[in-house]
Amino acid sequence: MNDQYRITEPPPKPAVGHFTIMSIVLWTGLIVGAVLNTGLQSVGLPLLAVPFGAFALACGVALIVRAVKNRKQRVSGGQR
């Protein structure tokens, strides 16, 4: 017979998905790239700042594209 009052262990937490990991990486890249770009330009090294600015811009564009694509999938019910 099942004991309905028995305390059991909680179910294991789900693993972190690819979408979550990529979101964290893109946000980190955006912030780090923007900070390094701003810092290097304020020090007077604009040639070293350009690659970090381009990297921050690429991360920002990727985040926007993912958000628009994810919104379209949610609106259409996840169908492709």
N, C-alpha and C positions, 0 to 999 in steps of 0.2 A: 504494500500500500504506500502511496506517495504521502510524504509528510509536508503539508503545505506551510508549515511554520519553520522549516529548516532553512537556515541562512547558508546560501551558497556563494561562491565567488562570483564577482561580476564578470560579464563577458569581456573578452580581450578587446582592447581598443583597436579600431581599424587602422591599417597601415596608411601612411601619408602617401597620397597619390601624386602622379606626375604633374598634374595641373597645379597643385599646391606648391610643389618644389620649384617649378618654373616661375610661378608668380613671385615667390620669395627671391629667387635669383635675379629676376628682372627688376624688382623694386630696389634690391640692394645695388645692382649695377647702375640704376638711374641715380640714386642718392650719392653713391661713391663717385661716379663720373661727374656729377654736377658740383660736388664739393671740391674735388681735385681741379676741375676746370676753373672754378672761381678762385681757389687758393693760388694756383699757378699764375693766373692772370693778375691777381693783386700783387704778387711778388715781382712781376715784370717778365715772366717767361711765357709769352703768348704762343710761341711755337710748340712748347711742350704741353700747353693746355688744349690745343686743338684736338688731338686724338681722344682725350677724355671727354671733351664736349661732344664729339661725334659719337662716342660710345654711349653717353647719356641720352643723346637724341635717338639713337637706334633702340635703346631699351624703352624709351617713352613711346616710340612708334609701335613697338611690339606689344606693349601693354594696351595701347588703344585698339590695335587690331584684334587682340584676344578678347577684349571687352565687347567690341561690336559683334564679333563672331559668336561669342557665348550668349549675348543677348538675343541674337537672331535664332539660335538653336533653342533657347528657352521659350521664345514667343511661338515658334512653330511646333513646339512639343517634342523637341529632340529629334525630329525626323530630318533626314538629309535629302 
